[in-house]
Every structure is written in structure tokens, then in C-alpha cells.
Amino acid sequence: MTKMNLNRYSKLGVLLLVLAVSLATVAPAAAVASVDTDGVPGESEVGSDVSTTYTLTDLYAGDTPRQWTLQGQTNMTNATWSVTAYDNAGDQVGQSQSYGGDTFEYLVDADADVAELEVTVTGTTPEIETWSYDPEERFLVTEFTEVRDGGGESTIDSWDAHHYTIDSQNAREAIGDAESDVANAESNGADVADAQSTLDNAIGFYENGDFKRAVQNAEDAQSDAEDAQSNAEQRDLLLYGGVGVVALLMIVGIGFLLYTRQQGDDYDKLG
């Protein structure tokens, strides 16, 4: 075998080795647990209490080992967790376990007859660190991760929700109304440049946390959109009116020509 062939096979071997290591490193363990939820909010006001319950089944399906660690995480503050295990007959296994904090870990063990888990997390909707109109502000309600011996892990599922304050919600609703009016005016052919500029300012104030000015600018944008719509309607009215006048003049002109021609014919007959 020539030196060139040796180099070629050496490079191929290195490439295959790198590929195998990469796949082994990035390929997550298959998470097969099924989760049913109860009480997961779509949105929640900052400072309000949230309580959600999750039922995890199919804990060992597929290639999931008979023993692994369930890890839970939340962005809620003052969080507490309660984990209750059940066997295949639906009977409780041991005592419910309680945890405090934004994370917990629970050993899932088939040899202990654990076939189903009920996890309840209770906490307080967190403050909003960064205001964002689109996408809206969201926080992690719950995330479950399957952690295996040896360090392999994969996300089972996660849930998040929009959080808000009364002031931010009012501003968001005002901006939403303005967006609708601007879009409607634009669809009817109105020039909404001024309205859109004012609307953009409203969103900017929102994202700076200045909700009072956000509402004021949103209302101004609505007014600008209404004015633009009115101007467009007046323009169309004048246009249609002008077309109508031209049509009327044409009809009158044609009528006059027909009349004068008829008169001419009558005169010729008399002559």
C-alpha cells in the first residue's frame, strides 16, 4: 500500500472518529415520560400565586433506565414542590416528598415500584426584568429534565407563561387597539405614516417601562389613524364626485348633440 493510500485511510479514520465522538456528545438521551398538566396558566400578574400539577407516566419506556433522577426547575419565586409516587395499581408509594427553591431532584426507581409521579409546584409570579412588547414577556413556570447516571440528560417538557403588571397590561391593550386601527386605515388606502410613527413611539415607551406615555402615544396613533382614514374617505368622495360630474357632462353633451342633430333633420325636412 502506498504512502498516499495510508494518508487517505488515516484521514478517513480520524474523520469517522471525530464524527462518532460528536454524535456521542450531542445526542441526548431519549426522554419518554408522558406528562399531563392541570392549572398551567397562559398568563399571570406579577406577584400573584400560581399552583400547577403535573402527572408523569411511562417513566421507563423505551431505553430509559430503571433508575434515573427527575429534575424540576421554575422561575417562580418562593417556590415549593410536592412529589408523590404511585405504583401500577394506583396506590401511593411511601410518603410525599417536599422541596423548596427553584429546583428539586427526585430519584425515580422501578425497584421501589414507582410507576407514576404527581408533582405540584406552587410559587409567585416573578418580576419582569426586561420589558418587551413583541415577543411578550414570559417566565418559566416549570421544566422537567431526565438525568441519568453518567451525566446524560434530556428535557422531558417545559411550560412558560406571559407575565404582566396592571400598567403594562393597560399599555399593551392600548397599543393593540392602535395597531388594529392603523392596519385598518392602511388597508383602506389611507396614508398612515404619521400614525405608524406615533405607534412605534408607543412601543418604544412600553419597552422602556414608561407605560403612561405608551398609552398616550397609542391613543394619539389611533387619532392619527382615524384622521388618515377620514382624509382618505374625503379624497375618494371627491374623486368619485369628479368622475360623476364628468359622466354627467358627457351624458348632457351627448344628449345635446342628439337634440341638435334632430333639430337639423327637422329643419331639412321643412325646407
C-alpha positions as a Markdown table, in Angstrom:
| # | Residue | x | y | z |
|---|---|---|---|---|
| 1 | Met | 0.0 | 0.0 | 0.0 |
| 2 | Thr | 1.4 | 3.3 | -1.0 |
| 3 | Lys | 2.1 | 6.2 | 1.4 |
| 4 | Met | -0.7 | 8.2 | -0.4 |
| 5 | Asn | -3.3 | 5.4 | 0.4 |
| 6 | Leu | -2.1 | 5.3 | 4.0 |
| 7 | Asn | -2.6 | 9.0 | 4.4 |
| 8 | Arg | -6.0 | 8.7 | 2.8 |
| 9 | Tyr | -7.2 | 6.0 | 5.2 |
| 10 | Ser | -5.7 | 7.8 | 8.1 |
| 11 | Lys | -7.6 | 10.9 | 7.4 |
| 12 | Leu | -10.8 | 8.9 | 6.9 |
| 13 | Gly | -10.3 | 7.1 | 10.2 |
| 14 | Val | -9.8 | 10.4 | 12.0 |
| 15 | Leu | -12.9 | 11.9 | 10.4 |
| 16 | Leu | -15.0 | 8.9 | 11.4 |
| 17 | Leu | -13.6 | 9.0 | 15.0 |
| 18 | Val | -14.4 | 12.8 | 15.3 |
| 19 | Leu | -18.0 | 12.1 | 13.9 |
| 20 | Ala | -18.6 | 9.3 | 16.4 |
| 21 | Val | -17.4 | 11.4 | 19.3 |
| 22 | Ser | -19.5 | 14.3 | 18.2 |
| 23 | Leu | -22.6 | 12.2 | 18.0 |
| 24 | Ala | -22.0 | 10.6 | 21.4 |
| 25 | Thr | -21.5 | 14.1 | 22.9 |
| 26 | Val | -24.5 | 15.9 | 21.5 |
| 27 | Ala | -27.1 | 13.1 | 21.1 |
| 28 | Pro | -29.4 | 13.5 | 24.1 |
| 29 | Ala | -30.9 | 10.5 | 26.0 |
| 30 | Ala | -34.4 | 9.9 | 24.8 |
| 31 | Ala | -37.0 | 11.4 | 27.2 |
| 32 | Val | -40.1 | 9.2 | 27.1 |
| 33 | Ala | -42.1 | 10.2 | 30.2 |
| 34 | Ser | -45.6 | 11.4 | 29.3 |
| 35 | Val | -46.9 | 14.5 | 31.2 |
| 36 | Asp | -50.5 | 15.6 | 31.8 |
| 37 | Thr | -50.9 | 19.1 | 33.2 |
| 38 | Asp | -53.5 | 20.9 | 35.4 |
| 39 | Gly | -53.5 | 24.6 | 36.2 |
| 40 | Val | -50.7 | 25.8 | 33.9 |
| 41 | Pro | -51.6 | 29.5 | 33.3 |
| 42 | Gly | -51.4 | 31.2 | 29.9 |
| 43 | Glu | -50.6 | 34.5 | 31.7 |
| 44 | Ser | -50.2 | 35.7 | 35.3 |
| 45 | Glu | -49.9 | 39.0 | 37.0 |
| 46 | Val | -46.6 | 39.8 | 38.7 |
| 47 | Gly | -46.8 | 38.9 | 42.4 |
| 48 | Ser | -49.8 | 36.6 | 42.1 |
| 49 | Asp | -49.7 | 33.0 | 43.3 |
| 50 | Val | -49.6 | 30.1 | 40.8 |
| 51 | Ser | -50.1 | 26.4 | 41.6 |
| 52 | Thr | -49.8 | 23.7 | 38.9 |
| 53 | Thr | -49.9 | 19.9 | 39.0 |
| 54 | Tyr | -48.2 | 17.5 | 36.6 |
| 55 | Thr | -48.7 | 13.8 | 36.3 |
| 56 | Leu | -45.8 | 11.9 | 34.8 |
| 57 | Thr | -46.3 | 8.4 | 33.4 |
| 58 | Asp | -44.4 | 6.0 | 31.1 |
| 59 | Leu | -41.4 | 6.5 | 33.3 |
| 60 | Tyr | -39.3 | 3.6 | 32.0 |
| 61 | Ala | -40.5 | 3.3 | 28.4 |
| 62 | Gly | -38.0 | 2.9 | 25.5 |
| 63 | Asp | -34.4 | 3.0 | 26.6 |
| 64 | Thr | -35.0 | 4.8 | 29.8 |
| 65 | Pro | -33.2 | 3.0 | 32.7 |
| 66 | Arg | -34.9 | 1.6 | 35.7 |
| 67 | Gln | -33.4 | 4.2 | 37.8 |
| 68 | Trp | -32.9 | 7.9 | 37.0 |
| 69 | Thr | -33.3 | 11.3 | 38.5 |
| 70 | Leu | -36.2 | 13.7 | 37.8 |
| 71 | Gln | -35.1 | 17.3 | 38.0 |
| 72 | Gly | -37.6 | 20.2 | 38.1 |
| 73 | Gln | -37.0 | 23.9 | 37.6 |
| 74 | Thr | -39.1 | 27.1 | 37.8 |
| 75 | Asn | -38.5 | 30.8 | 37.6 |
| 76 | Met | -41.3 | 31.5 | 40.1 |
| 77 | Thr | -40.2 | 32.9 | 43.4 |
| 78 | Asn | -40.9 | 31.3 | 46.8 |
| 79 | Ala | -41.4 | 28.0 | 45.0 |
| 80 | Thr | -42.3 | 24.8 | 46.8 |
| 81 | Trp | -42.6 | 21.4 | 45.3 |
| 82 | Ser | -44.5 | 18.3 | 46.3 |
| 83 | Val | -43.8 | 14.9 | 44.7 |
| 84 | Thr | -46.0 | 11.9 | 45.3 |
| 85 | Ala | -45.2 | 8.4 | 43.8 |
| 86 | Tyr | -47.7 | 5.7 | 42.8 |
| 87 | Asp | -47.4 | 2.1 | 41.8 |
| 88 | Asn | -49.0 | 0.3 | 38.8 |
| 89 | Ala | -52.2 | -0.3 | 40.9 |
| 90 | Gly | -52.5 | 3.4 | 41.6 |
| 91 | Asp | -51.6 | 3.1 | 45.3 |
| 92 | Gln | -49.3 | 5.7 | 46.8 |
| 93 | Val | -45.6 | 4.6 | 47.3 |
| 94 | Gly | -44.1 | 5.9 | 50.6 |
| 95 | Gln | -44.6 | 9.5 | 51.8 |
| 96 | Ser | -44.9 | 12.6 | 49.6 |
| 97 | Gln | -41.6 | 14.5 | 49.3 |
| 98 | Ser | -41.5 | 18.3 | 49.7 |
| 99 | Tyr | -38.8 | 20.6 | 48.4 |
| 100 | Gly | -38.2 | 24.4 | 48.5 |
| 101 | Gly | -36.5 | 26.6 | 46.0 |
| 102 | Asp | -36.4 | 27.0 | 42.2 |
| 103 | Thr | -35.1 | 23.4 | 41.6 |
| 104 | Phe | -35.5 | 19.9 | 43.0 |
| 105 | Glu | -34.3 | 16.4 | 42.3 |
| 106 | Tyr | -36.2 | 13.1 | 42.9 |
| 107 | Leu | -34.9 | 9.6 | 42.4 |
| 108 | Val | -37.2 | 7.6 | 40.1 |
| 109 | Asp | -36.7 | 3.9 | 40.9 |
| 110 | Ala | -38.6 | 1.0 | 39.3 |
| 111 | Asp | -37.4 | -1.4 | 42.0 |
| 112 | Ala | -39.3 | 0.8 | 44.5 |
| 113 | Asp | -42.5 | 0.2 | 42.5 |
| 114 | Val | -42.6 | 3.8 | 41.3 |
| 115 | Ala | -44.7 | 3.8 | 38.2 |
| 116 | Glu | -46.3 | 7.3 | 38.2 |
| 117 | Leu | -45.4 | 10.7 | 39.7 |
| 118 | Glu | -47.6 | 13.6 | 40.7 |
| 119 | Val | -45.7 | 16.8 | 41.0 |
| 120 | Thr | -47.2 | 20.0 | 42.3 |
| 121 | Val | -45.3 | 23.3 | 42.2 |
| 122 | Thr | -46.6 | 26.5 | 43.9 |
| 123 | Gly | -44.9 | 29.8 | 43.7 |
| 124 | Thr | -45.2 | 33.6 | 43.0 |
| 125 | Thr | -45.2 | 35.1 | 39.5 |
| 126 | Pro | -41.8 | 36.8 | 39.2 |
| 127 | Glu | -40.9 | 40.4 | 38.5 |
| 128 | Ile | -40.2 | 41.4 | 34.9 |
| 129 | Glu | -36.6 | 42.2 | 34.3 |
| 130 | Thr | -36.8 | 43.4 | 30.7 |
| 131 | Trp | -39.9 | 44.8 | 29.0 |
| 132 | Ser | -40.7 | 43.5 | 25.5 |
| 133 | Tyr | -43.8 | 44.2 | 23.5 |
| 134 | Asp | -43.2 | 41.6 | 20.8 |
| 135 | Pro | -42.4 | 38.9 | 21.7 |
| 136 | Glu | -44.2 | 39.4 | 25.0 |
| 137 | Glu | -42.6 | 38.9 | 28.4 |
| 138 | Arg | -42.7 | 35.3 | 29.5 |
| 139 | Phe | -41.4 | 33.3 | 32.5 |
| 140 | Leu | -40.6 | 29.6 | 33.1 |
| 141 | Val | -43.4 | 28.0 | 35.0 |
| 142 | Thr | -41.9 | 24.5 | 35.1 |
| 143 | Glu | -39.4 | 22.4 | 33.3 |
| 144 | Phe | -38.7 | 18.7 | 33.9 |
| 145 | Thr | -35.4 | 17.0 | 32.9 |
| 146 | Glu | -34.5 | 13.4 | 32.9 |
| 147 | Val | -31.0 | 13.0 | 34.4 |
| 148 | Arg | -29.2 | 9.6 | 34.0 |
| 149 | Asp | -26.2 | 8.2 | 35.8 |
| 150 | Gly | -23.1 | 9.2 | 34.0 |
| 151 | Gly | -24.3 | 12.7 | 33.1 |
| 152 | Gly | -26.7 | 12.1 | 30.2 |
| 153 | Glu | -29.8 | 14.2 | 30.4 |
| 154 | Ser | -32.7 | 15.4 | 28.3 |
| 155 | Thr | -35.6 | 17.8 | 28.7 |
| 156 | Ile | -38.9 | 16.0 | 29.2 |
| 157 | Asp | -41.1 | 19.1 | 28.7 |
| 158 | Ser | -41.4 | 22.7 | 29.7 |
| 159 | Trp | -44.1 | 25.3 | 30.2 |
| 160 | Asp | -44.0 | 29.1 | 30.2 |
| 161 | Ala | -46.5 | 31.9 | 30.6 |
| 162 | His | -46.9 | 35.6 | 29.9 |
| 163 | His | -46.4 | 37.8 | 33.0 |
| 164 | Tyr | -47.5 | 41.4 | 33.4 |
| 165 | Thr | -48.5 | 44.2 | 35.7 |
| 166 | Ile | -51.7 | 46.2 | 35.6 |
| 167 | Asp | -49.9 | 49.2 | 34.0 |
| 168 | Ser | -48.1 | 47.1 | 31.4 |
| 169 | Gln | -51.4 | 45.2 | 30.5 |
| 170 | Asn | -53.2 | 48.5 | 30.0 |
| 171 | Ala | -50.4 | 49.8 | 27.8 |
| 172 | Arg | -50.3 | 46.6 | 25.8 |
| 173 | Glu | -54.1 | 46.7 | 25.2 |
| 174 | Ala | -53.9 | 50.4 | 24.1 |
| 175 | Ile | -51.1 | 49.6 | 21.7 |
| 176 | Gly | -53.0 | 46.6 | 20.4 |
| 177 | Asp | -56.1 | 48.7 | 19.7 |
| 178 | Ala | -53.9 | 51.3 | 17.9 |
| 179 | Glu | -52.3 | 48.6 | 15.8 |
| 180 | Ser | -55.7 | 47.4 | 14.7 |
| 181 | Asp | -56.9 | 50.9 | 13.8 |
| 182 | Val | -53.6 | 51.7 | 11.9 |
| 183 | Ala | -53.8 | 48.4 | 10.0 |
| 184 | Asn | -57.5 | 49.0 | 9.1 |
| 185 | Ala | -56.8 | 52.5 | 7.9 |
| 186 | Glu | -53.9 | 51.3 | 5.8 |
| 187 | Ser | -56.0 | 48.5 | 4.2 |
| 188 | Asn | -58.4 | 51.2 | 3.1 |
| 189 | Gly | -55.7 | 53.1 | 1.3 |
| 190 | Ala | -55.0 | 55.8 | 3.9 |
| 191 | Asp | -51.6 | 57.3 | 4.4 |
| 192 | Val | -50.7 | 56.1 | 7.9 |
| 193 | Ala | -47.1 | 57.2 | 8.1 |
| 194 | Asp | -47.7 | 59.6 | 10.9 |
| 195 | Ala | -49.9 | 57.1 | 12.8 |
| 196 | Gln | -47.3 | 54.4 | 12.4 |
| 197 | Ser | -44.6 | 56.7 | 13.6 |
| 198 | Thr | -46.6 | 57.5 | 16.7 |
| 199 | Leu | -47.4 | 53.8 | 17.2 |
| 200 | Asp | -43.7 | 53.0 | 17.1 |
| 201 | Asn | -43.1 | 55.6 | 19.7 |
| 202 | Ala | -45.7 | 54.0 | 21.9 |
| 203 | Ile | -44.0 | 50.6 | 21.6 |
| 204 | Gly | -40.6 | 52.3 | 22.5 |
| 205 | Phe | -42.1 | 53.8 | 25.6 |
| 206 | Tyr | -43.6 | 50.4 | 26.6 |
| 207 | Glu | -40.2 | 48.7 | 26.3 |
| 208 | Asn | -38.7 | 51.4 | 28.4 |
| 209 | Gly | -41.3 | 50.8 | 31.1 |
| 210 | Asp | -42.9 | 54.2 | 30.6 |
| 211 | Phe | -46.5 | 52.9 | 30.3 |
| 212 | Lys | -48.2 | 56.2 | 30.8 |
| 213 | Arg | -46.6 | 57.7 | 27.8 |
| 214 | Ala | -47.0 | 54.4 | 25.9 |
| 215 | Val | -50.8 | 54.7 | 26.4 |
| 216 | Gln | -50.8 | 58.4 | 25.4 |
| 217 | Asn | -48.9 | 57.7 | 22.2 |
| 218 | Ala | -51.1 | 54.7 | 21.4 |
| 219 | Glu | -54.2 | 56.9 | 21.8 |
| 220 | Asp | -52.5 | 59.5 | 19.6 |
| 221 | Ala | -51.8 | 56.9 | 17.0 |
| 222 | Gln | -55.4 | 55.9 | 17.0 |
| 223 | Ser | -56.4 | 59.5 | 16.4 |
| 224 | Asp | -53.9 | 59.9 | 13.6 |
| 225 | Ala | -55.2 | 56.7 | 12.0 |
| 226 | Glu | -58.8 | 58.0 | 12.2 |
| 227 | Asp | -57.8 | 61.3 | 10.7 |
| 228 | Ala | -55.9 | 59.5 | 7.9 |
| 229 | Gln | -59.0 | 57.3 | 7.3 |
| 230 | Ser | -61.2 | 60.4 | 7.2 |
| 231 | Asn | -58.9 | 62.1 | 4.7 |
| 232 | Ala | -58.8 | 59.0 | 2.5 |
| 233 | Glu | -62.6 | 58.9 | 2.5 |
| 234 | Gln | -62.9 | 62.6 | 1.6 |
| 235 | Arg | -60.3 | 62.1 | -1.2 |
| 236 | Asp | -62.3 | 59.1 | -2.5 |
| 237 | Leu | -65.5 | 61.1 | -2.3 |
| 238 | Leu | -64.1 | 63.9 | -4.3 |
| 239 | Leu | -62.6 | 61.5 | -6.8 |
| 240 | Tyr | -65.9 | 59.7 | -7.2 |
| 241 | Gly | -67.8 | 63.0 | -7.3 |
| 242 | Gly | -65.4 | 64.3 | -10.0 |
| 243 | Val | -66.0 | 61.1 | -12.0 |
| 244 | Gly | -69.7 | 61.6 | -11.6 |
| 245 | Val | -69.6 | 65.2 | -12.8 |
| 246 | Val | -67.6 | 64.2 | -15.9 |
| 247 | Ala | -70.0 | 61.4 | -16.6 |
| 248 | Leu | -73.0 | 63.7 | -16.2 |
| 249 | Leu | -71.4 | 66.3 | -18.5 |
| 250 | Met | -70.8 | 63.6 | -21.1 |
| 251 | Ile | -74.4 | 62.5 | -20.9 |
| 252 | Val | -75.6 | 66.1 | -21.2 |
| 253 | Gly | -73.2 | 66.7 | -24.1 |
| 254 | Ile | -74.3 | 63.5 | -25.9 |
| 255 | Gly | -78.0 | 64.5 | -25.3 |
| 256 | Phe | -77.4 | 68.0 | -26.7 |
| 257 | Leu | -75.7 | 66.6 | -29.8 |
| 258 | Leu | -78.5 | 64.2 | -30.4 |
| 259 | Tyr | -81.0 | 67.1 | -29.9 |
| 260 | Thr | -79.3 | 69.5 | -32.3 |
| 261 | Arg | -79.0 | 66.7 | -34.9 |
| 262 | Gln | -82.7 | 66.0 | -34.6 |
| 263 | Gln | -83.4 | 69.7 | -34.9 |
| 264 | Gly | -81.3 | 69.9 | -38.0 |
| 265 | Asp | -83.1 | 66.9 | -39.6 |
| 266 | Asp | -86.4 | 68.5 | -38.9 |
| 267 | Tyr | -85.3 | 71.8 | -40.5 |
| 268 | Asp | -84.1 | 69.9 | -43.6 |
| 269 | Lys | -87.5 | 68.3 | -43.9 |
| 270 | Leu | -89.3 | 71.6 | -43.7 |
| 271 | Gly | -87.1 | 73.1 | -46.4 |
